[in-house]
Amino acid sequence: MARGQGAALDRKKLMADPILVTTIVVLITFLTVFILYPLAILLVDSFVGDGGFGFGIFKRIFAMPNFTRAITNTLKVGFMVGILSTMAGLLFAYVEVYVRMNKLVGGLFKVVSMLPVVSPPFVLSLSMIMLFGKAGLITRFLLKIYDNSVYGYWGIVIVQTLTFFPVCYMMLKGLLKNIDPSLEEAARDMGASRFRVFWDVTLPLLLPGLGNAFLVTFIESIADFANPMIIGGSYDTLATTIYLQITGAYDKAGAAAMAVVLLCITLMMFAVQKYYLEAKTAATLTGKASRARMLIEDRSVKIPLTIFCTLGAVFVIMMYICVPIGAFFPTWGYRFTPLTGKWFKLVFTRYHGFKAFKDSFVLSLIAAPITALLSMIISYLVVKRKFKAKGFIEAVSMLAMAVPGTVLGVGYIRGFSGGIFHTGFLQGIYGTGLILIIVFVVRSLPTGTRSGISALRQIDKSIEESAYDMGADSFRVFMTVTLPLIKDSFLSGLVTAFVRSITAISAIILLVTPQFLLITVQINEFAEKGSFSLACAFATILIVITYGAVLLMNLFIKYFGTSRKIKED
């Protein structure tokens, strides 16, 4: 009875706030039109065509040898990358949490965890080709090996593992810190070796987290477009096959069906990760440690693990440094001296670099605040408000996390090239900068929303209720009370959205038109042509822009953020 009266009171308060009702309606409309609708159109296109409604298109694409091979290749790469990334992430996380390290090694770990965030997704593919390709600096000029090839299965696996293992490292580091050290020390007191303690105590507690890290990496791997496109060679994956089906075979219906297959795989894995493993991880590792962990100082354990991880970190950093160095070579693979800055000059004089950077910067700069604000609004509604559509808003906003960029790009082509349901409505946004901005927003929305939900759950509801009692409406409370309290999360979401937008490629490569030149598309184009020095010059400038944005955000939060004010008080 009391619960029913409470729900009725919540509905009455909601309907009495027109700004809040309008916000909810606009959000539902946006999420439906720009996330659900393109995916629904893909499903419709997959079943309607080739003679009518049915499975004709699916039968046709599964009869293609290259498509069935692409599915097998994608799953093979995904599983191998997931396993290797999880193992590497666990090793790095274990060394940081359990082993006493010096500050230099800890600094290297932080750099490794940050590099994939501020770099374009295909930087390591460029480095791998330039170092280990047929004209590679290491293989050809140092080892005198001329018949090697980094292209194909192992090239993709190595590059994706180096790109994605820092994600596993960050996830598992948090889980390891939450394990109560008294559990492990009790086993040590009973005579168990360190390996036995790890195998019998630590690892079982980590298993759900390891599964979570594996599935996240698996999803990232099979959805990756840029790395297989550059270093895959003739080794086709689903993402590249979908792209070639549209740009090469001009088979939009077939590409839509292929996209549905890829979407089904990622959604299935995402559902397992989200609703099973995440819940199990939270239930297994709860509370805070009873006391500080005694770090391992045994030289027989400390020295081998530290050396191995340090060498790995230095190798990853070297791979990233290779890109700016490669931009200064006259012709990579033939002559390495003297160094020159001509490629940077050509970027801006012959290859429309100013337009590429301006277009990418402006579009990302527009998308970033929209994404950050939408994320905070969605988080606020999910955490602080009760209404029937709350579950729908949360689920759909998170859905974009499970949708590969290539699939979303195909959905936007099929959904908006002729307008919504081919009525001409919203057809005007197709081929414009607006649709690129919308894609940037949709792709970055889940990250900002998760960050906002975490921040808002720490705010006591009584703070906002006091503002309501003084007559403030929901908009005023959100802008003057809630948003200032989650300023750090908002700023972090702002910069994350900017970085993700300016380094995106898989979702926008099918949507970009000659009217816009985007940096990542230019890098991909020059890399495919073998113009590695030009691709490196573009990529170097892009890395400087993204790294500068992250540094500015950190400085701003340090001097103007909420956390600083709390410390001062």
ChimeraX attribute file (.defattr): number of C-alpha atoms within 10 A of each C-alpha:
attribute: neighborCount
match mode: 1-to-1
recipient: residues
	/A:1	6
	/A:2	7
	/A:3	8
	/A:4	9
	/A:5	10
	/A:6	11
	/A:7	14
	/A:8	12
	/A:9	12
	/A:10	15
	/A:11	14
	/A:12	11
	/A:13	11
	/A:14	17
	/A:15	13
	/A:16	12
	/A:17	13
	/A:18	13
	/A:19	14
	/A:20	18
	/A:21	13
	/A:22	12
	/A:23	15
	/A:24	19
	/A:25	12
	/A:26	12
	/A:27	17
	/A:28	17
	/A:29	13
	/A:30	16
	/A:31	18
	/A:32	18
	/A:33	14
	/A:34	20
	/A:35	22
	/A:36	17
	/A:37	19
	/A:38	23
	/A:39	25
	/A:40	15
	/A:41	20
	/A:42	28
	/A:43	17
	/A:44	15
	/A:45	23
	/A:46	26
	/A:47	18
	/A:48	16
	/A:49	15
	/A:50	16
	/A:51	8
	/A:52	10
	/A:53	13
	/A:54	13
	/A:55	14
	/A:56	16
	/A:57	24
	/A:58	19
	/A:59	11
	/A:60	12
	/A:61	17
	/A:62	17
	/A:63	11
	/A:64	11
	/A:65	9
	/A:66	16
	/A:67	19
	/A:68	15
	/A:69	15
	/A:70	20
	/A:71	21
	/A:72	15
	/A:73	17
	/A:74	24
	/A:75	17
	/A:76	16
	/A:77	23
	/A:78	25
	/A:79	19
	/A:80	19
	/A:81	29
	/A:82	29
	/A:83	21
	/A:84	20
	/A:85	28
	/A:86	31
	/A:87	18
	/A:88	20
	/A:89	24
	/A:90	24
	/A:91	18
	/A:92	26
	/A:93	25
	/A:94	17
	/A:95	20
	/A:96	21
	/A:97	19
	/A:98	18
	/A:99	19
	/A:100	16
	/A:101	17
	/A:102	9
	/A:103	9
	/A:104	10
	/A:105	17
	/A:106	15
	/A:107	11
	/A:108	18
	/A:109	22
	/A:110	14
	/A:111	16
	/A:112	23
	/A:113	19
	/A:114	16
	/A:115	17
	/A:116	20
	/A:117	20
	/A:118	21
	/A:119	24
	/A:120	24
	/A:121	23
	/A:122	27
	/A:123	26
	/A:124	26
	/A:125	29
	/A:126	28
	/A:127	24
	/A:128	22
	/A:129	22
	/A:130	24
	/A:131	22
	/A:132	19
	/A:133	24
	/A:134	21
	/A:135	21
	/A:136	25
	/A:137	19
	/A:138	15
	/A:139	19
	/A:140	19
	/A:141	15
	/A:142	9
	/A:143	10
	/A:144	13
	/A:145	15
	/A:146	13
	/A:147	10
	/A:148	13
	/A:149	17
	/A:150	21
	/A:151	21
	/A:152	16
	/A:153	20
	/A:154	17
	/A:155	24
	/A:156	26
	/A:157	24
	/A:158	19
	/A:159	23
	/A:160	29
	/A:161	24
	/A:162	21
	/A:163	27
	/A:164	25
	/A:165	28
	/A:166	27
	/A:167	19
	/A:168	26
	/A:169	25
	/A:170	18
	/A:171	19
	/A:172	25
	/A:173	20
	/A:174	13
	/A:175	20
	/A:176	22
	/A:177	19
	/A:178	15
	/A:179	22
	/A:180	19
	/A:181	18
	/A:182	15
	/A:183	13
	/A:184	19
	/A:185	17
	/A:186	12
	/A:187	17
	/A:188	14
	/A:189	9
	/A:190	8
	/A:191	11
	/A:192	15
	/A:193	12
	/A:194	15
	/A:195	10
	/A:196	15
	/A:197	18
	/A:198	15
	/A:199	12
	/A:200	14
	/A:201	16
	/A:202	18
	/A:203	15
	/A:204	13
	/A:205	18
	/A:206	19
	/A:207	15
	/A:208	22
	/A:209	27
	/A:210	25
	/A:211	19
	/A:212	26
	/A:213	28
	/A:214	25
	/A:215	25
	/A:216	22
	/A:217	27
	/A:218	27
	/A:219	24
	/A:220	20
	/A:221	27
	/A:222	27
	/A:223	26
	/A:224	25
	/A:225	27
	/A:226	23
	/A:227	23
	/A:228	29
	/A:229	23
	/A:230	24
	/A:231	27
	/A:232	22
	/A:233	16
	/A:234	11
	/A:235	21
	/A:236	23
	/A:237	28
	/A:238	28
	/A:239	26
	/A:240	22
	/A:241	22
	/A:242	28
	/A:243	25
	/A:244	15
	/A:245	18
	/A:246	17
	/A:247	13
	/A:248	10
	/A:249	12
	/A:250	12
	/A:251	13
	/A:252	20
	/A:253	24
	/A:254	23
	/A:255	28
	/A:256	29
	/A:257	26
	/A:258	28
	/A:259	28
	/A:260	22
	/A:261	18
	/A:262	22
	/A:263	21
	/A:264	14
	/A:265	16
	/A:266	23
	/A:267	18
	/A:268	13
	/A:269	17
	/A:270	22
	/A:271	14
	/A:272	15
	/A:273	22
	/A:274	15
	/A:275	10
	/A:276	13
	/A:277	21
	/A:278	17
	/A:279	12
	/A:280	16
	/A:281	19
	/A:282	13
	/A:283	11
	/A:284	18
	/A:285	18
	/A:286	12
	/A:287	11
	/A:288	10
	/A:289	14
	/A:290	10
	/A:291	9
	/A:292	10
	/A:293	16
	/A:294	13
	/A:295	14
	/A:296	15
	/A:297	13
	/A:298	10
	/A:299	10
	/A:300	8
	/A:301	13
	/A:302	17
	/A:303	13
	/A:304	11
	/A:305	17
	/A:306	21
	/A:307	12
	/A:308	12
	/A:309	20
	/A:310	18
	/A:311	12
	/A:312	18
	/A:313	21
	/A:314	16
	/A:315	14
	/A:316	19
	/A:317	16
	/A:318	12
	/A:319	20
	/A:320	23
	/A:321	15
	/A:322	20
	/A:323	26
	/A:324	20
	/A:325	15
	/A:326	25
	/A:327	25
	/A:328	22
	/A:329	23
	/A:330	18
	/A:331	18
	/A:332	20
	/A:333	17
	/A:334	13
	/A:335	10
	/A:336	14
	/A:337	11
	/A:338	8
	/A:339	14
	/A:340	14
	/A:341	12
	/A:342	15
	/A:343	23
	/A:344	20
	/A:345	14
	/A:346	14
	/A:347	17
	/A:348	15
	/A:349	11
	/A:350	9
	/A:351	15
	/A:352	14
	/A:353	20
	/A:354	14
	/A:355	15
	/A:356	20
	/A:357	21
	/A:358	16
	/A:359	19
	/A:360	22
	/A:361	20
	/A:362	14
	/A:363	22
	/A:364	24
	/A:365	19
	/A:366	17
	/A:367	25
	/A:368	28
	/A:369	19
	/A:370	17
	/A:371	29
	/A:372	27
	/A:373	20
	/A:374	18
	/A:375	27
	/A:376	28
	/A:377	20
	/A:378	25
	/A:379	24
	/A:380	20
	/A:381	20
	/A:382	21
	/A:383	19
	/A:384	15
	/A:385	13
	/A:386	14
	/A:387	13
	/A:388	9
	/A:389	13
	/A:390	16
	/A:391	12
	/A:392	14
	/A:393	20
	/A:394	18
	/A:395	11
	/A:396	16
	/A:397	28
	/A:398	20
	/A:399	20
	/A:400	20
	/A:401	20
	/A:402	22
	/A:403	24
	/A:404	25
	/A:405	24
	/A:406	27
	/A:407	27
	/A:408	26
	/A:409	23
	/A:410	28
	/A:411	28
	/A:412	26
	/A:413	20
	/A:414	22
	/A:415	25
	/A:416	25
	/A:417	18
	/A:418	16
	/A:419	18
	/A:420	17
	/A:421	13
	/A:422	13
	/A:423	10
	/A:424	12
	/A:425	12
	/A:426	14
	/A:427	15
	/A:428	14
	/A:429	15
	/A:430	20
	/A:431	18
	/A:432	14
	/A:433	18
	/A:434	15
	/A:435	19
	/A:436	25
	/A:437	22
	/A:438	18
	/A:439	24
	/A:440	26
	/A:441	26
	/A:442	23
	/A:443	27
	/A:444	27
	/A:445	27
	/A:446	23
	/A:447	20
	/A:448	27
	/A:449	28
	/A:450	19
	/A:451	19
	/A:452	29
	/A:453	22
	/A:454	14
	/A:455	20
	/A:456	21
	/A:457	13
	/A:458	10
	/A:459	15
	/A:460	10
	/A:461	13
	/A:462	9
	/A:463	12
	/A:464	18
	/A:465	12
	/A:466	12
	/A:467	17
	/A:468	14
	/A:469	9
	/A:470	8
	/A:471	10
	/A:472	15
	/A:473	16
	/A:474	17
	/A:475	15
	/A:476	13
	/A:477	18
	/A:478	18
	/A:479	11
	/A:480	14
	/A:481	14
	/A:482	19
	/A:483	19
	/A:484	14
	/A:485	19
	/A:486	23
	/A:487	19
	/A:488	24
	/A:489	25
	/A:490	24
	/A:491	21
	/A:492	20
	/A:493	27
	/A:494	23
	/A:495	24
	/A:496	23
	/A:497	27
	/A:498	28
	/A:499	27
	/A:500	23
	/A:501	26
	/A:502	29
	/A:503	24
	/A:504	24
	/A:505	25
	/A:506	24
	/A:507	23
	/A:508	24
	/A:509	20
	/A:510	19
	/A:511	18
	/A:512	20
	/A:513	14
	/A:514	7
	/A:515	10
	/A:516	17
	/A:517	19
	/A:518	26
	/A:519	28
	/A:520	26
	/A:521	20
	/A:522	19
	/A:523	24
	/A:524	23
	/A:525	14
	/A:526	16
	/A:527	22
	/A:528	15
	/A:529	10
	/A:530	15
	/A:531	15
	/A:532	25
	/A:533	26
	/A:534	26
	/A:535	28
	/A:536	27
	/A:537	24
	/A:538	26
	/A:539	26
	/A:540	23
	/A:541	15
	/A:542	24
	/A:543	23
	/A:544	13
	/A:545	17
	/A:546	22
	/A:547	18
	/A:548	13
	/A:549	17
	/A:550	19
	/A:551	12
	/A:552	13
	/A:553	18
	/A:554	17
	/A:555	12
	/A:556	13
	/A:557	18
	/A:558	14
	/A:559	11
	/A:560	13
	/A:561	20
	/A:562	16
	/A:563	15
	/A:564	13
	/A:565	11
	/A:566	8
	/A:567	7
	/A:568	6
	/A:569	5
